[in-house]
Amino acid sequence: MVREMRPQQIARRCWNFLASRRLSVFLFLGAVALLLLGIFVPQPAPPPLPGGGIAQTELAPSRDSRFLHWVGAARAAALQGVAAALLLNGFVCTVDRAGRVWRTVTRAVPRRLPDEAYERAPARLGGVHPERLPHLFRGLHNVGSSPEGARFFYGERGRWTPLGTLFTHLGLLFLLAAAIAHGTTSSSTHVVLEPGSPTALPTRSKCLLTLTGMAGDSPGEGVRIEVDSGNRLGRLLLTPARSRSACGVRLYVSTYGLAWQATAASAQGLELPVHYPEAAEWLHFTEGQTAGTFALPAQGITGTVIPSPDALSGRPAEPLRLRLERAGGAVLFDSTVEPSGEREVGGIRLAWQTGVFVQLKAVTDPGFPWLVAGGGSLVLGACLVLWWRPRRVWARWTPDGVLAVRTDRGPLPQ
């Protein structure tokens, strides 16, 4: 005959199952097994992030990769399910531990033991004068006396030390939440800022960044960026050694270099199109590049810009060399020019300007605050557990000078 269980008993069994350490071990081993399985199973690339402009997102490798990629594996549905179950198990364990700690802390402790407990005390001292008692046990308090003249003392320390295990549980819970948030929602993108051109962050389409200038002679000394989040306008100073936050994204200076742009007009004043490599709006000089080309397709003119070594280091005030030639190889212009200026060549008016471009790395990691909270909770819990060990001491002094002492952790150290 099957015994009918009450709803309270069913709920209690479910709670004990969720709070069991055995379940935690099985879930942890399952997560490790799934990660190891990712070594042999190709991980699909995450979907690209929305956004426009010149940006590149750091994603997982191609589908043909046979190596484990942590981003692809962490975003797998199976591993996310195991992580969510582990998070639920950790939450239930933390709540269960909090209840135990609360019962331990609030439990009434007798301040005076029965006479038989003092008679069997492991520590007994003879010839103790009453005046020496405050010097022997400074943490003990007089909790009463007997009609025969015996005095009873009680002392306690580390009553709240069990909270250290609770903080440790919370720390592990926060670290698990940080791992889930980092594996599922973190991203790292690159965005290129050109002089005076607002560029939207790929992960924050309403956040516009505009490069407004430099803090010194070159971007290495810092760049000034204007941030328009839609309802607030702010300014940032970024250096290669210092990152800043804007629109919920952490910004780092990845690289920088010289940027050059030209505009052309015909003799009648009509604007002529200028084409740059990769359909860019500026001519970028990246690291290792000593020259750049542009084209005026309507006139069949190709231009070459050769900056000086100082200009290539990110100093837009240095002169550069400009060369213009037609499709047949006829040279129209070849001379050193100022960073900004204009010139009439071959029936067109060419104007140019020189600036700098900056490539930023935008990192979004919602798990970082959880990581900090988890680390702080673990450190606090370790300090409470290791530095303040809980202990209770009971003592009885009799008129014949005998002091009987016992503790909840064995005999007192000599």
N, C-alpha and C positions, 0 to 999 in steps of 0.2 A: 504494500500500500504506500503510495506516494504521499508524503506529508506536505500539506499545504503551507506555503510560506507567506508570511505577512508582507505587506509593501515595505515596512520599515526594515525587515530582514533582507529583502531583495536590494533595497537601496544601500544597506550597510555592506553587503557582499560586493556590489558594484564599486562602492567607494574603496573598499580594501583592495580590490583588484587594480583599480587605477592608481592607488598609492603604493603599490608593491614595488620593491626594489628589483624583483625578478623581471617585471615588465620593463623597467628602465633598462636593464642589461640586455634583454632581447631586442628592444627597439634600437639601442645603440649599436649592437652587433649587426642588426639589419641595415642601418644607415651606412656602416663601414662596408658591408658586403655590396651594397648598391654602388658606392663610390669605386670600389675595386672592380666591379663589373664594367664600369665606364671605361676601363683601360682597354677592354676588348670589343666594346660596342661603340660604334661611331656616334658622336653627340651632334644633333642638328644645331645649326646656327640660330641664335635668337633672332626675332624679327627686327628689322631696322627701326630706328627711332624716327618719329616724325620731325619735320623741320625743313628749312631751306637754307640757302646761302652756301658758302664754302665751308663744309664741315665733314669730318670723318669720324665714324664711330668705331671704337675698339670692340669688336664682337668676337665670337668664337671662330675657330678655324673652319675650313670647308667640311662638307659632309663626308668627304673621303678620308678625313683624318682618323687614324686608328689609335691616337693617343688620348689620354684623359684630359679634358678641358673643364676646369672647375665651374666656369659660368654655365656651360651647357648641361653638365651633370647636375648642378645645384638647381637648375630650373626644370629638371625632369619631374613629371607628375608623380612618379613613384616615390622619389626621394622627398618631394615636398609633402606627400602624405605621411611618410614615416616621421619627418621633422615635425609636422603638426601634431601627430600622436605623441611624440616625445615631449613637445611643449605642453600638451594637456597633462601628460603624466607628471611633468615637473611642477606644473601649477598645483595639481592635487596634492603632490608630495609636500609642497611648500605650505599649503593650507593645513594639511594634517600635522606637519611639524610645528606650525604656529600654535595649533591647539594644544599640542603636548607641552610646548614651552610655556604657554600661558598657565596650564594646570600646574606645572612645576614651580613657576614663580609665585603663583597665588596660593599654593597649598600651605595650609597652616602647619607650622613646625612647633613642637613642644619646646618651650624654653627651660623646662625643668623635667628631668628624667626620674623614673622610679629609683628608690634607694638601692635596689638590686643592681641596676646598671652602674651606679657609682662604685659599688663594692667589687664589681668585675672589671673596673676600668683598667686598661693596660698601662696607664701612667699614674704612678702614685708617688708623691713627694712627701717626705716627713720633715718636721721641724720648720714649717713655713709660718712666719709671723704675718698677721693680717695686714700690717703696713707694707709688706713686700708685694702684696697681690697686685696693686696697680702697676708696679714695675715689671712683674713677671708676665702679665697678660694685659697689655694696654687696650686690646680690642674687646675685652670681656666687660660685660655689664652685670651689675648686681640685679638679679631677678627675684630675690626673696631670701627668706631665712626660715629656719625651723624653730620650734620651741626649745629644742636642745641647744641652740646656739649655732647650728651649722648655717653656712652661707652658700648660696647657689649663684653661679655665674653662667652667662651664655654669650657667645660671640659668633658673628657670621660675616663672611665676605664673599664677594662674587655672586650675589644673588641673581644678578641680571646677566651673568656670563652665558647661560644657555641661549641668550639672544644671538650669540655669535654663530651658532649653527643655523639659525634662521636667516641671518644675513648671508651666510654661505650658500644656502639654498636659493635665496633671491639672486645672488650673483650668478650662479649657474643658470638660473632661469633667464636672466637678462642676456647672458652670453649666447644662449640658445636662440633667443629672439633676435639678437644681433646677427647671428649666422644666417637665420632664415631671411631677414630683411636684406642682408647684403647679397645673398645668393639669388634672390628673386627680383629685387628692384634696383640694385646698384647699376650704375652705368658710367662710362668714361668716354667723352667725346672731345674732338679737337675742332676749334673754330678759329678762323683767320679774320683778324680785324685790319681793315685798310683805312688809310687816313680819311677822316670825315664821313665815312660810310657806315650807317647803322647796320648792325648784323644781329639777327635773332639767334638765341641759343637753341640748339636742336631739341633739347628737352624742355625748354621754357619758351614757347613761341611768342609770348607777350613780353618777354624781357629782351630789350634791345641794348646792345653794347656799341659804343662809339669811341674810337681812338682819337683823343683830342690833342695829344702832345707827349713830350718826353720830360722827365724830371731833370735831365742833364744834356750832355752832348750826344749821348747814344742811348738806345733802349736798355742797355745793360745797367744803367743807373736808375732805371724805373720808367714806367709809362703811365700816363694819366688816361683813365677810362671813365666815360660818362655812362651811367646805368639808368635806363628808363624802364621801370617795371610796370608802367601803365598808370599807376596812381601815385608814384613817387619817383623823384629824380635825385640821383646820388652820384658821387664821384669817388673813384678808387685810385690808389697809387699802388701799382704792382711792380715787384722786382723779381728777378730770377730766384732770389733766396727767400722770398716772402710771399705767401699766398693770402688771398682774401676771399670772403664769402659775399655772394650777391645772388638774389632771387632764389635762395635755397640751394645754391650750387657753389662748390669750392673751386676757385679759379687759380690756375698755376700758369706761369710763363713757360711755355714749351720751347719756343724758338722765336727769333726775330731776324729781320734783314732789311735791305734797301728795297723801296718800292718806287716805281717810276711810271708816270702816266702822261700821255700826249693827247692833244686835241688838234684837229685839222679842219681847215675851211678853204673853200675855193675862192677864186678871185671875185666872184659875185657874192661872197659871204655865206654860201651854203655850207652847212656842217657836213663833213665827210666822215664815214665810219673808219674806226681804227680797231684792228683785230690784234688780240694778244693770245699767247698760247693757252690752251685749255679753256677758252672762252672767258677768261678773267677780265676784270675791269682795270687792273693794274698789272704792270710787269714786275714780277717778284724775283729777287735775287737771293736764292736760298744758299745754304752753306755749301761751299765748293763750286758755286756757279760764278763765273767771271764775266759773262756777257749774256745779254738777252736780246731777242728780236721781236719786232712788231711789223705789221703790214698795213698798207693803204691799198686795198684791193681795187678800188675804183680807178686809181692812177697807176697801178702796177708798181708801186714803190715798196721796197723793203727797207726797214730801218734796223740798225744794230746799236745798242747802248752798251758801252764798256765803262763801268765805274772804276774809279781809282781804288787802290787797296784800302785806303782809309774810309772811303765811302762804303765799301763792301762790309766793313765792320759795323755798319749801322749808323754812320754819320752822314746825314743827308745834306749837310752844308758844303761838302767837298765837290769840286768840279768833276765832270765826267766827259767821256768822248762819245760823240754822236756821228754816225755814218749813215747816209741815205744813198740808195742806188736803185736804178730801174731794173726791170726784169732782164734786160739784155746785158747787164753788168756795168752800165754807165754810172759812174759815181757822180751824184748831185751835190753831196756835201760830206765832208769828213774833217772834223775839227773838234777841239776841246771847248766845251760850253759850260756855262754856269748851271747850278742845280735847277734853276727856274729861269725861263725866258721864252722868246719866240723868234722865229726866223722865216723869211719868205724864200722858198726853194721850189723851183720847177713849177711856178704858177700857183702854188698853194701857200697858205700861211700855217705854219706849224708852231704850236705852243706846247710847252711841257712844264711839269713840276715834279719835284722829288720829295719823297717822304720815307716813312718806314712802315712796315707791316709787322704785326705781332701775331703769333700763333699761340692760342691759349688752350690749356687742357682743362675742361670742365668736368668735375667729378661729382656725381650724386651718390651718396651713400647714406640712406636712412638708418642703417644699422649702427652708425658710429656713436650716436648718443647712448644707445643700449649697451654698446661695448664699454663706454666710459662708466656707465652706471654699474655694469656687472663687475668690472675691475675694482671699482671703489667698494662695492659690497663685499667682495671677496677679501680685500685687504682689511676692512673693518671687522668682518667676522673672524679672520685669523687673529687679529689683535685681541679681540675679546676672549677668544678661546685660549690663546697661548699665554697671555700676560696676566689675566685675572682668573685663576683657578678657583672654583667655588669650594668653600669649606665651612663646616660648622663645628663649634667647640662647646662642650658642656664641662663645667667644673664644679666641685663641691669642696668647701673647706670646713673642717670640723674643729671644735675647740682644742683638740689634742694636737693640732698643728699638721694634720694629714690633709694633703690636697690631692684629690682624685680627678683626673682629667681624661676625657675620651672625646673622640672626634668621629665624624662620619666617614673618614678615610683612613682608618687605622691609627696607630700610635703617633704621637707628636715626634718630630725630629729632635734628636739630642742636640 
